[in-house]
C-alpha cells in the first residue's frame, strides 16, 4: 500500500485574495496559528503564497511614511511568493519529501491540473504515517501481505512493538519469506523487521540463477549480450 499526498494533506485551508491588506494577513496568521497562507484568484487558482518571511519583507519595505495624498495599503499580492511550489494529490509521500528538500520549502500547495487549490501538505503531514501506533502499523502490514502475497493469519503473523515488526509463520519457499520481509520494511512507521518466518524449501540459488535465457526457472534479467 502506497501513501499519497491526498491521504495526509490538509483540506480545510485558510486562504486570502490578492487584494487582502497585509495587516489582515498578519492578523489571520496569528489568529489561526499558521505560518503561511495561499493567495487565491477569483476562480480558485493559486496565485502565490504569503509566508511570515514575506510579511516581514513587506513590513520593512512599507515602513510608515508621510504622504499628502491617498495611500493604498500594501496587499497580499504585493509580497506573495510566486509562482508557488505545488504538487498533485496523487504524488507519493517520498516524492513530496524530495520536492520539499530540493526546493527548500516546508510545505507544498496541492492543486488539480487546472491549478485550483485542493489542500496543503506540510513536513509534519509527511511524518504522520510514521507516527502511528503499533496497532495501526500491524494492521497495514497484514493488509499488505494479504494483498501482495495472498497470505495472512494464521500462516503469517506480524507482531509490532514500538515500530519493530516480528514476522512469524510458515511459507513454502525462502523467496516468499524474503519478499514478505521487504514488503513489511516498506510500510511507513516500521523501524525494524525481525524475519522469523520458517520456509520449507530454500530456493535462493534458483532465484539467483543465470543459466540461460531459455531456462524456465531463471528469475533474474539476463546479462547484456546473452540471447
Secondary structure, DSSP 8 states (H G I E B T S, - for coil): ---BHHHH-B-S--EEETT-BHHHHHHHHHHHT-SEEEEE-TTSBEEEEEEHHHHHHHHHHT-----SS-----BHHHH-B-S--EE-TTSBHHHHHHHHHHHT-SEEEEE-TT-BEEEEEEHHHHHGGGG--HHHHHHHHHHHHHHHHS--TTTEEEEEETTEEEEEEEEEEHHHHHHHHHHHHTSTT--EEEEEEEEEE--HHHHT--S-TT-TT--S---TT--
